[in-house]
Structure formats: structure tokens, C-alpha cells
Amino acid sequence: MKKVKKLSLTDLVLYGLVFMVPIAPVSLYGVVYNLSHGMVALVYIIGAIDRDVFYRVQ
């Protein structure tokens, strides 16, 4: 009889992160693309300027 290896909680968390992290930006990109009618770069530029101007840490 072969011994079956078991996954620890850390193994399961890392396994989940490895598969979910690369996929997450793709779904966000799709939402932003639809809401901005294809002008994703403009949305991110405006967001970066807004963050820099209004949320500057002093």
C-alpha cells in the first residue's frame, strides 16, 4: 500500500494564490474595458493623476 501525501493549510493557500493571482487582473481589465468603452489606458492615467493629486500623503 502506498502512503498518500497530504496537503497542509499553507500548501493549499499557496496553491490557491498561484492560480488566482494571475487571473484576477484579467477579469478587472474586462470590467474596466466595458465601462470605459475601450479606453482602458485613459482610465488608468486619470486614476493615477487623481491618486497623485488628491491622496498625496503629507
Backbone torsions as a table, in degrees:
resi	resn	phi	psi	omega
1	MET	NA	131.8	179.3
2	LYS	-83.2	146.2	176.3
3	LYS	-81.9	130.7	-178.7
4	VAL	-91.0	129.6	177.4
5	LYS	-80.8	140.3	180.0
6	LYS	-110.9	147.2	178.4
7	LEU	-91.0	137.3	175.9
8	SER	-85.3	173.3	178.4
9	LEU	-62.3	-39.8	177.9
10	THR	-61.9	-42.6	178.0
11	ASP	-60.6	-43.2	-179.2
12	LEU	-66.9	-39.8	178.5
13	VAL	-64.9	-46.5	179.0
14	LEU	-63.9	-39.5	177.3
15	TYR	-60.8	-43.7	178.3
16	GLY	-64.4	-41.8	179.4
17	LEU	-65.7	-39.2	-179.4
18	VAL	-61.7	-35.7	-178.5
19	PHE	-89.3	-27.7	-175.9
20	MET	-89.3	-36.0	-174.1
21	VAL	-62.1	-44.7	178.8
22	PRO	-68.5	-23.6	-176.8
23	ILE	-84.6	-28.3	-173.6
24	ALA	-58.3	-46.9	-180.0
25	PRO	-64.4	-27.2	-179.3
26	VAL	-65.0	-44.3	179.5
27	SER	-68.4	-38.2	176.9
28	LEU	-64.6	-40.4	178.2
29	TYR	-60.6	-41.3	179.6
30	GLY	-63.1	-41.7	178.8
31	VAL	-64.8	-47.1	-179.9
32	VAL	-64.2	-38.7	179.3
33	TYR	-61.5	-44.6	-179.8
34	ASN	-68.3	-42.6	-178.3
35	LEU	-69.8	-30.5	-177.0
36	SER	-97.5	5.4	-179.8
37	HIS	56.2	40.6	174.2
38	GLY	92.2	1.4	-177.9
39	MET	-102.3	58.9	-175.0
40	VAL	-66.5	-43.2	-178.8
41	ALA	-60.3	-41.9	178.9
42	LEU	-62.9	-40.3	179.1
43	VAL	-62.3	-44.4	-179.9
44	TYR	-68.7	-35.5	177.4
45	ILE	-65.8	-46.4	178.1
46	ILE	-62.4	-40.9	177.6
47	GLY	-63.2	-39.4	179.0
48	ALA	-67.5	-41.4	178.2
49	ILE	-65.6	-43.5	178.7
50	ASP	-59.9	-44.7	179.5
51	ARG	-63.2	-41.2	-178.0
52	ASP	-68.4	-39.3	-175.3
53	VAL	-79.5	-48.0	-170.1
54	PHE	-94.5	-19.5	-176.9
55	TYR	-118.1	33.3	-179.7
56	ARG	-70.9	130.2	179.1
57	VAL	-84.0	128.4	-177.6
58	GLN	-106.4	NA	NA
